[in-house]
Amino acid sequence: MLRQVTKSLSLRISPSAFQIRYGGCKGVVSLCPGLEDGQLHVRKSMEKFKSDHHELEVVQYTKPGNFLPLFFL
């Protein structure tokens, strides 16, 4: 599913996380190597209402940025 979404959004690199709406669910999802390709796992807390709408809507996704190095003292 990650490859399909990345291609649909015309992105060169797959984001690590997406803010989504799917049916009556909304929240943030990320890649889980334990799931089969094409599976989407949503937590019960992500379900806001019942809906027959079954299109995945991507609200936002992670983007490369300028990160400050983390130093341990």
Secondary structure by P-SEA (a helix, b strand, c coil): caaaaaaaacccccccccccccccccccccccccccccbbbbcccccccccccccccccbbbbbccccccccc
